[in-house]
Amino acid sequence: MLDCVRSDGKSVDLKFCKELSLERKWQMNISCVVECPVNCQLSDWSAWSECSHTCGLDGRMWRNRVVVQGSQGDGRPCPSQLEQWKPCPVRPCYRWQYSPWSECRVEEVVCGAGLRYRNLSCFVSDGSGEGEGSMVEEELCGGLELAVNRDKLIILKETCVLPCPGECYLMEWSDWSPCLSVCAKGAGVDFGSVQVRSRAVMAQEPENVQLCPDQDWESRPCTDGECFEYKWMSSTWSGSSRVTWCQRSDGLNVTGGCPPINPPGDDNNSCDPPCQMPMSFCTEAGVCMCEEGYTEVISSSGQLDHCTPIPILEIPTAGDKKTDVKTSRAINPTLPATIQPGRTGRTWYLQPFGPDGKLKMWVYGVAAGALVLLMFIVSMIYLACKKPKKPKRQRQMNNRLKPLTLAYDGDADM
């Protein structure tokens, strides 16, 4: 926009500048190009690619397309999806697989050096890796390379040793275990990391086991071993027994590692006398207790006499009927309250005995309260039945004067 300005900086009408024929130093217009809207143009979808897997359920096929011309102005933009995939047709997976080794066989003798054998069979699976699959006819694996786990060296027999009676035979070394840290978790003590392997002793006759050496094992140092924590675990009681085991902090059940001091017992024979009453079991402390839903009845000698069902008292809420108070057998007395379907009340378990077999404190409180209440009732009955003494009536004074009798002695003073 062009404006005419006076010497004092004030804008005036353009005619004053035109009358003075002042030169215009600025260009007032310029040419430009307005882009026309152009839509995005894509190529056609390519052909589907080969399947990513030759068999199984995880194979995929892909196709794509490219942008031929991008959008301009207000034209339709290009989509973000330029690639598509779909699952491949399901095909069974065939492979060669060994059978387990046979027992060691010797010829014309009963022990010593011999041979063991295994077969090579054709197996089919869905390719997921779960399960070994099923054995099928060998013709179905005819088009495959004769190899097991990409190993082309096929071994169907090997030498073995069958121990003689009275002799022992050491099995082959096992694989090296994962690298483990010899440490005390939580105490910051680490004695380094090791790997171990072992080989078992096999005796031909059971009576010769004592003649065999102990199980052979060896170790070697390693690096970056993980530090685990070990603790005893036990299942719930099933009758008079349960299962105990040692578990590592990663959830793996192991042999050894747990402290050998005071492991949980696996039967109820650790109680003296044994827990032979119905619905009873032996605790880790060596005390006979009752199972859930039952309470202990202790004999005069302090031993468990029998287990009796625990009654429970259901306290109704405002939404229940006034008469909806009942007593039933406890299902789980270890829980402080049980909410039944459709009820919002609280369930109190009347269990007078504690885990140590002694009466709980609330039993003494209830007994003391009952004694005070009984004394109060007796006192009220006594006061109500006692007859009060009638007060003596005061004799009413007679308003009339009684006659006064005087004796006259003849004196003139009268």
C-alpha positions as CSV (number, residue, x, y, z in Angstrom):
1,M,0.0,0.0,0.0
2,L,1.4,3.4,-1.0
3,D,0.8,6.5,1.2
4,C,1.6,10.3,0.8
5,V,3.4,11.7,3.8
6,R,4.0,15.3,4.7
7,S,7.3,16.6,5.9
8,D,6.1,16.4,9.5
9,G,5.3,12.7,9.1
10,K,1.5,13.2,8.8
11,S,-0.3,11.2,6.1
12,V,-2.2,13.4,3.5
13,D,-4.2,12.8,0.4
14,L,-2.4,11.2,-2.5
15,K,-3.3,14.2,-4.8
16,F,-0.7,16.4,-3.1
17,C,2.1,14.0,-4.1
18,K,0.6,13.7,-7.6
19,E,0.6,17.5,-8.1
20,L,4.3,17.6,-7.2
21,S,4.9,14.7,-9.7
22,L,7.0,12.8,-7.1
23,E,8.7,9.7,-8.3
24,R,7.4,6.3,-7.1
25,K,10.4,4.3,-6.0
26,W,8.5,1.1,-5.2
27,Q,6.9,-1.5,-7.3
28,M,3.2,-1.9,-6.4
29,N,2.5,-5.4,-8.0
30,I,4.2,-8.6,-9.0
31,S,3.3,-11.7,-10.9
32,C,2.6,-15.0,-9.0
33,V,1.4,-18.6,-9.7
34,V,-1.4,-20.2,-7.8
35,E,-0.9,-24.0,-7.5
36,C,-3.8,-26.2,-8.7
37,P,-4.9,-29.0,-6.3
38,V,-3.2,-32.3,-7.2
39,N,-4.2,-35.6,-5.6
40,C,-1.8,-38.3,-4.5
41,Q,-1.2,-41.0,-7.0
42,L,-0.1,-44.6,-5.9
43,S,1.1,-47.5,-7.9
44,D,-0.7,-50.8,-8.0
45,W,-0.1,-53.4,-5.3
46,S,2.8,-55.7,-6.0
47,A,2.5,-59.5,-6.2
48,W,2.5,-61.4,-2.9
49,S,6.0,-62.4,-1.7
50,E,7.1,-65.9,-0.9
51,C,6.1,-67.3,2.5
52,S,8.5,-66.4,5.3
53,H,8.3,-70.0,6.6
54,T,8.2,-73.2,4.5
55,C,5.7,-74.8,6.9
56,G,3.9,-74.3,10.2
57,L,1.5,-71.6,11.4
58,D,3.8,-68.6,11.7
59,G,4.4,-67.9,8.0
60,R,3.5,-64.5,6.4
61,M,3.3,-63.2,2.9
62,W,3.9,-59.4,2.0
63,R,3.0,-57.0,-0.7
64,N,3.6,-53.2,-1.1
65,R,3.0,-50.1,-3.3
66,V,4.8,-46.8,-3.8
67,V,3.9,-43.2,-4.2
68,V,3.9,-42.2,-7.9
69,Q,3.1,-38.5,-7.4
70,G,2.7,-36.7,-4.1
71,S,-0.3,-34.4,-3.3
72,Q,-0.2,-30.7,-3.9
73,G,-2.3,-27.8,-2.5
74,D,-5.6,-29.0,-1.3
75,G,-5.3,-32.4,-3.1
76,R,-6.0,-35.7,-1.5
77,P,-3.0,-36.7,0.7
78,C,-1.2,-40.0,0.4
79,P,-2.1,-42.8,2.9
80,S,0.3,-44.0,5.5
81,Q,-0.2,-47.7,4.8
82,L,1.9,-48.7,1.9
83,E,2.4,-52.4,3.0
84,Q,0.1,-55.3,3.7
85,W,0.6,-58.9,4.9
86,K,-1.5,-62.1,5.3
87,P,-0.8,-65.5,6.8
88,C,0.5,-68.2,4.6
89,P,-1.4,-71.4,3.8
90,V,-0.9,-73.9,6.6
91,R,1.6,-76.6,5.6
92,P,2.7,-79.5,7.9
93,C,6.4,-79.5,9.0
94,Y,8.3,-82.7,8.4
95,R,11.7,-83.5,10.0
96,W,14.1,-86.4,10.7
97,Q,14.3,-87.3,14.4
98,Y,16.2,-89.9,16.4
99,S,14.4,-92.4,18.7
100,P,15.8,-93.0,22.2
101,W,18.8,-95.2,22.6
102,S,18.1,-98.9,23.3
103,E,19.6,-100.7,26.3
104,C,23.2,-101.9,26.1
105,R,23.4,-105.2,24.4
106,V,26.2,-107.8,24.6
107,E,26.6,-111.0,22.7
108,E,27.4,-114.4,24.1
109,V,28.2,-112.9,27.5
110,V,26.2,-111.3,30.4
111,C,28.3,-108.2,30.9
112,G,31.1,-106.1,29.5
113,A,31.4,-104.1,26.2
114,G,28.4,-104.0,24.0
115,L,26.4,-101.8,21.6
116,R,23.3,-99.8,21.8
117,Y,21.1,-98.7,18.9
118,R,18.6,-96.1,17.8
119,N,16.4,-95.5,14.8
120,L,15.9,-92.5,12.5
121,S,12.2,-91.7,11.9
122,C,10.1,-89.1,10.1
123,F,8.0,-86.9,12.3
124,V,5.4,-84.3,11.5
125,S,4.3,-81.2,13.6
126,D,2.6,-77.8,13.3
127,G,6.0,-76.0,13.6
128,S,5.0,-74.2,16.9
129,G,7.8,-76.1,18.8
130,E,5.3,-77.5,21.4
131,G,5.5,-81.2,21.6
132,E,7.5,-83.7,19.6
133,G,4.9,-84.3,16.9
134,S,3.8,-87.6,15.5
135,M,5.8,-90.3,13.7
136,V,4.6,-90.8,10.0
137,E,5.8,-92.8,7.0
138,E,9.4,-92.1,5.9
139,E,8.2,-91.4,2.4
140,L,6.9,-88.0,3.6
141,C,10.4,-86.9,4.5
142,G,11.9,-88.2,1.3
143,G,12.3,-84.7,-0.1
144,L,14.2,-83.5,2.9
145,E,18.0,-83.5,3.5
146,L,19.0,-86.4,5.6
147,A,20.1,-84.5,8.7
148,V,19.0,-84.1,12.4
149,N,19.0,-80.6,13.7
150,R,21.1,-79.6,10.7
151,D,23.7,-82.3,11.6
152,K,24.4,-84.4,8.5
153,L,26.4,-87.0,10.5
154,I,23.9,-89.7,11.3
155,I,24.9,-92.0,14.1
156,L,22.6,-95.0,14.7
157,K,24.8,-97.1,17.0
158,E,27.5,-96.6,19.6
159,T,29.6,-98.6,22.0
160,C,28.5,-99.1,25.6
161,V,29.4,-101.0,28.8
162,L,27.1,-103.3,30.7
163,P,28.3,-103.6,34.3
164,C,28.8,-107.1,35.6
165,P,27.1,-108.3,38.8
166,G,28.8,-106.9,41.8
167,E,30.5,-104.1,39.8
168,C,29.6,-100.4,39.4
169,Y,29.5,-98.3,36.3
170,L,29.9,-94.6,36.1
171,M,27.5,-92.8,33.6
172,E,28.8,-90.1,31.3
173,W,29.3,-86.6,32.5
174,S,26.2,-84.4,32.5
175,D,26.2,-81.0,30.8
176,W,27.7,-78.0,32.7
177,S,25.1,-76.3,34.8
178,P,24.3,-72.5,34.3
179,C,26.8,-70.1,36.0
180,L,25.6,-69.7,39.6
181,S,26.9,-67.3,42.3
182,V,28.0,-68.7,45.7
183,C,26.5,-65.9,47.8
184,A,24.3,-64.9,50.7
185,K,21.5,-62.9,49.1
186,G,20.6,-59.7,51.0
187,A,23.9,-59.8,53.0
188,G,26.1,-58.5,50.2
189,V,28.4,-61.6,50.5
190,D,29.7,-63.1,47.2
191,F,32.2,-66.0,47.1
192,G,32.4,-66.1,43.3
193,S,30.6,-68.0,40.6
194,V,30.9,-71.7,39.6
195,Q,29.5,-74.3,37.2
196,V,29.1,-77.9,38.2
197,R,28.5,-81.2,36.4
198,S,28.2,-84.8,37.7
199,R,27.9,-88.4,36.6
200,A,25.8,-91.0,38.4
201,V,26.8,-94.4,39.6
202,M,24.9,-97.4,38.2
203,A,24.9,-100.7,40.0
204,Q,23.8,-103.9,38.3
205,E,22.3,-105.4,41.5
206,P,20.5,-103.4,44.2
207,E,22.4,-105.1,47.0
208,N,25.7,-103.9,45.5
209,V,24.8,-100.2,45.8
210,Q,26.8,-99.8,49.0
211,L,29.9,-101.1,47.2
212,C,29.8,-98.3,44.7
213,P,31.5,-94.9,45.3
214,D,29.6,-91.7,45.9
215,Q,28.2,-89.7,43.0
216,D,31.1,-88.0,41.2
217,W,31.0,-84.3,40.5
218,E,33.3,-81.5,39.6
219,S,33.2,-77.7,39.3
220,R,34.9,-74.9,37.5
221,P,34.9,-71.1,38.0
222,C,32.8,-68.8,35.7
223,T,31.8,-65.2,35.5
224,D,28.5,-63.2,35.9
225,G,26.7,-65.8,38.0
226,E,23.3,-64.9,39.3
227,C,22.7,-64.8,43.1
228,F,19.6,-66.8,44.1
229,E,17.7,-67.2,47.4
230,Y,16.6,-70.6,48.6
231,K,13.7,-71.5,50.9
232,W,11.6,-74.5,51.9
233,M,8.1,-74.9,50.5
234,S,5.3,-77.2,51.5
235,S,1.9,-78.2,50.1
236,T,-1.3,-78.3,52.1
237,W,-2.0,-81.3,54.3
238,S,-3.6,-84.3,52.7
239,G,-4.7,-86.5,55.5
240,S,-1.6,-87.1,57.6
241,S,1.0,-86.1,55.0
242,R,2.2,-83.3,52.7
243,V,4.9,-82.7,50.1
244,T,7.9,-80.5,50.9
245,W,10.6,-79.2,48.6
246,C,13.3,-76.6,48.2
247,Q,12.6,-73.7,45.8
248,R,14.9,-71.1,44.3
249,S,13.9,-67.5,44.1
250,D,13.4,-67.8,40.3
251,G,10.7,-70.5,40.9
252,L,12.9,-73.5,40.1
253,N,12.6,-76.5,42.4
254,V,16.1,-77.7,43.3
255,T,17.8,-80.4,45.4
256,G,20.0,-78.7,48.0
257,G,20.5,-75.0,48.6
258,C,18.0,-74.7,51.4
259,P,19.2,-74.6,55.0
260,P,19.2,-78.2,56.5
261,I,18.2,-76.9,59.9
262,N,14.5,-77.3,60.8
263,P,13.1,-78.2,57.4
264,P,9.3,-78.6,57.3
265,G,8.1,-82.1,58.1
266,D,6.3,-84.1,55.4
267,D,4.2,-86.2,57.8
268,N,2.5,-85.9,61.1
269,N,4.8,-88.4,62.9
270,S,6.9,-85.6,64.2
271,C,4.3,-84.9,66.9
272,D,4.6,-87.0,70.1
273,P,2.1,-88.5,70.5
274,P,1.1,-88.7,66.8
275,C,-1.9,-86.7,65.6
276,Q,-4.4,-89.6,65.0
277,M,-7.6,-87.7,65.7
278,P,-9.9,-87.1,62.8
279,M,-9.5,-83.7,61.1
280,S,-6.1,-83.1,62.9
281,F,-2.6,-82.5,61.6
282,C,0.9,-81.9,63.0
283,T,2.3,-78.3,62.8
284,E,5.9,-77.4,62.1
285,A,6.2,-76.7,65.8
286,G,5.3,-80.3,66.6
287,V,1.9,-79.5,68.0
288,C,-1.4,-81.2,67.0
289,M,-3.9,-78.8,65.6
290,C,-7.3,-79.1,63.9
291,E,-7.9,-78.4,60.2
292,E,-9.9,-75.4,58.9
293,G,-13.5,-75.3,60.1
294,Y,-12.7,-77.1,63.4
295,T,-11.5,-76.0,66.8
296,E,-9.3,-77.9,69.3
297,V,-10.7,-79.5,72.5
298,I,-7.7,-79.9,74.9
299,S,-7.6,-82.7,77.5
300,S,-6.6,-82.2,81.1
301,S,-3.0,-83.3,80.2
302,G,-2.7,-80.5,77.6
303,Q,-3.0,-82.8,74.6
304,L,-5.5,-82.6,71.8
305,D,-8.5,-84.6,72.7
306,H,-10.6,-84.2,69.5
307,C,-11.7,-81.6,66.9
308,T,-15.1,-80.1,66.9
309,P,-16.8,-78.0,64.2
310,I,-16.6,-74.2,64.8
311,P,-20.0,-72.4,64.9
312,I,-20.2,-69.0,63.3
313,L,-22.6,-66.1,64.1
314,E,-23.8,-64.0,61.2
315,I,-24.6,-60.4,62.2
316,P,-27.5,-59.1,59.9
317,T,-27.4,-55.7,58.5
318,A,-30.3,-53.2,58.0
319,G,-31.3,-54.8,54.8
320,D,-31.8,-58.3,56.4
321,K,-34.9,-59.5,58.2
322,K,-35.0,-59.1,62.0
323,T,-35.1,-62.9,62.4
324,D,-32.3,-63.5,59.9
325,V,-29.7,-64.5,62.5
326,K,-28.4,-68.0,62.4
327,T,-25.5,-70.2,63.4
328,S,-23.8,-72.5,61.0
329,R,-20.5,-74.4,60.6
330,A,-17.4,-72.4,59.8
331,I,-15.9,-72.9,56.4
332,N,-12.6,-71.0,56.8
333,P,-12.0,-69.9,60.4
334,T,-8.7,-68.3,59.6
335,L,-10.6,-65.5,57.8
336,P,-11.8,-62.6,59.9
337,A,-15.0,-62.1,58.0
338,T,-17.0,-63.8,55.2
339,I,-19.3,-62.0,52.8
340,Q,-21.9,-64.3,51.4
341,P,-23.6,-63.5,48.1
342,G,-26.4,-61.0,48.5
343,R,-25.3,-60.2,52.1
344,T,-23.2,-57.3,53.4
345,G,-23.1,-58.4,57.0
346,R,-20.1,-59.5,58.9
347,T,-19.5,-63.2,60.0
348,W,-17.8,-63.8,63.4
349,Y,-16.1,-67.1,64.0
350,L,-16.5,-68.3,67.6
351,Q,-13.2,-70.0,68.1
352,P,-12.3,-70.0,71.8
353,F,-8.9,-71.7,71.4
354,G,-5.7,-70.1,69.9
355,P,-3.0,-71.8,67.9
356,D,-1.2,-72.7,71.1
357,G,-4.3,-74.6,72.5
358,K,-5.0,-72.1,75.2
359,L,-8.2,-70.1,75.6
360,K,-8.2,-66.7,73.9
361,M,-8.5,-63.5,75.9
362,W,-12.0,-62.7,74.7
363,V,-13.3,-65.9,76.3
364,Y,-12.2,-64.6,79.7
365,G,-13.8,-61.2,79.0
366,V,-17.1,-62.8,78.0
367,A,-17.0,-65.0,81.2
368,A,-16.3,-61.9,83.4
369,G,-19.1,-60.0,81.7
370,A,-21.5,-62.9,82.2
371,L,-20.6,-63.1,85.9
372,V,-21.2,-59.3,86.4
373,L,-24.5,-59.6,84.6
374,L,-25.5,-62.6,86.7
375,M,-24.7,-60.7,89.9
376,F,-26.7,-57.7,88.8
377,I,-29.7,-59.9,88.1
378,V,-29.5,-61.6,91.5
379,S,-29.2,-58.3,93.2
380,M,-32.3,-56.9,91.5
381,I,-34.3,-60.1,92.3
382,Y,-33.3,-59.8,95.9
383,L,-34.3,-56.2,96.2
384,A,-37.6,-56.8,94.5
385,C,-38.6,-59.8,96.7
386,K,-37.6,-58.3,100.1
387,K,-40.6,-56.9,102.2
388,P,-40.1,-53.4,103.7
389,K,-40.9,-52.8,107.4
390,K,-44.1,-50.9,108.2
391,P,-43.4,-47.6,110.1
392,K,-45.0,-47.4,113.6
393,R,-48.0,-45.1,113.7
394,Q,-47.7,-42.3,116.2
395,R,-50.5,-42.2,118.6
396,Q,-52.7,-39.2,118.0
397,M,-52.8,-37.0,121.0
398,N,-56.3,-36.5,122.3
399,N,-57.3,-32.9,122.1
400,R,-59.5,-33.3,125.1
401,L,-57.8,-32.9,128.5
402,K,-57.9,-35.8,130.8
403,P,-59.5,-35.1,134.3
404,L,-56.9,-34.1,136.9
405,T,-57.4,-35.8,140.3
406,L,-56.1,-33.9,143.3
407,A,-56.1,-35.0,147.0
408,Y,-57.4,-32.3,149.5
409,D,-55.7,-32.2,152.8
410,G,-57.9,-29.5,154.3
411,D,-55.4,-26.7,154.0
412,A,-56.9,-23.3,153.7
413,D,-54.6,-22.4,150.8
414,M,-56.9,-24.2,148.5
